[in-house]
Amino acid sequence: MSYAALLRLRRAALAVLIGSILTVGAALVLQFGYGYAPCKLCLTERLPYYAAVPLAVLALFLPERLSRLALGLAAGGLLYGAGLGAYHAGAEWGFWPGPTDCGGGTGANPAAVGDFLNALQTTKVVDCSTAAMRVLGVSLAGWNAVIAFVLAGIAGTAAAKP
């Protein structure tokens, strides 16, 4: 067992853990603290981070071989998340169409027409092809693609490096 390799794996796992928690935490603060409603793709883009957190925790405490496996799985999931973010950002910029079923709402079917009209006044429909916010000219989906790609690179490099 190489202690240098184990230390490198632990540092990478800690970086992935902190990066994933901060990314999801920021999304939740924007959602619940500032009222930015996420679209379907936004919610789907969080899933790789939700998986990366327990995998990074496992990689912190498992032996070297299993830590590599956990970080490799996290890297694969985060790479998938980077692809989702790039797809979402491209739809926001109009490079390609977004998903046809993307839109928000309560999901409940009102029983009467009057209830439906009242629901329309309070329901905010969120479109996947419209950026809710841009930071330095890049949408949140674009930043998600960058962050997920960087974290995937950290995890994947640590897992693959002998």
Stockholm file with secondary structure:
# STOCKHOLM 1.0

chainA/1-162         MSYAALLRLRRAALAVLIGSILTVGAALVLQFGYGYAPCKLCLTERLPYYAAVPLAVLALFLPERLSRLALGLAAGGLLYGAGLGAYHAGAEWGFWPGPTDCGGGTGANPAAVGDFLNALQTTKVVDCSTAAMRVLGVSLAGWNAVIAFVLAGIAGTAAAKP
#=GR chainA/1-162 SS CCHHHHHHHHHHHHHHHHHHHHHHHHHHIIIIITCCCCCHHHHHHHHHHHHHHHHHHHHHHSCHHHHHHHHHHHHHHHHHHHHHHHHHHHHHHTSSCCCTTCCCCCCCCCSSHHHHHHHHHHCCCCCTTSCSCEETTEEHHHHHHHHHHHHHHHHHHHHHCC
#=GC SS_cons         CCHHHHHHHHHHHHHHHHHHHHHHHHHHIIIIITCCCCCHHHHHHHHHHHHHHHHHHHHHHSCHHHHHHHHHHHHHHHHHHHHHHHHHHHHHHTSSCCCTTCCCCCCCCCSSHHHHHHHHHHCCCCCTTSCSCEETTEEHHHHHHHHHHHHHHHHHHHHHCC
//
